[in-house]
Amino acid sequence: MAESRNTSVLLVDDDPDGLQGYKRTLRKYSDVTTAENGSGGLEAIDQHGEFAGGISDMRMPEMDGVEFLR
């Protein structure tokens, strides 16, 4: 029987390879949405609503992780 997914996670990182690695690991347990920058992360929140959790890279161009999480 497949495991039930009742959580959604947002991953924000400017490294596409890192995002895919996290996504492969977490997709067994959660619905995973990714964004390659802070602006994309904010758009994902606007489109999908709240997420159960999120992971953000702290060092990204344009908008760093702290600014995104605010």
Secondary structure, DSSP 4 states (H G I P E B T S, - for coil): -PPP---EEEEE-S-HHHHHHHHHHHTTTSEEEEESSHHHHHHHHHHH---SEEEE-S--SSS-HHHHH-
